[in-house]
Amino acid sequence: MGIEPLEPGWRTFRIQPQLADLEYAKIRFPTIKGYIDAAYRQSANGLEAQLSIPANTVAEIYLPRKNKSGKPVLRVNGKEQEYELRQNWIKLPDLGTGNKEIVVVYHP
């Protein structure tokens, strides 16, 4: 599900799901810092992600960019958020820890 440590002890880790054509996926991933929870729902119009980031960690989050035309709109916990486009990925800034609801809307 694309969750991997970037530093010993899971202080920093990457979330980069390889969803392909799955409409829904969910995982609970145990680490020494606590559980990383991730659930994804995707359609032709966008992607929804529910993430839980353990305390005292930093997550690098990359979400797949399915629609290459136009710039997707990204919302985190209901607020529009800036991001970087890196090839076929949407790289989010550091969102801190806790529960995050992320919505990506693709424009036709």
Secondary structure, DSSP 8 states (H G I E B T S, - for coil): --EEESSGGGSEEEE----TT-SEEEEEEEETTEEEEEEEEEETTEEEEEEEE-TT-EEEEEEE----SS--EEEETTEE---EEETTEEE-----SEEEEEEEE---
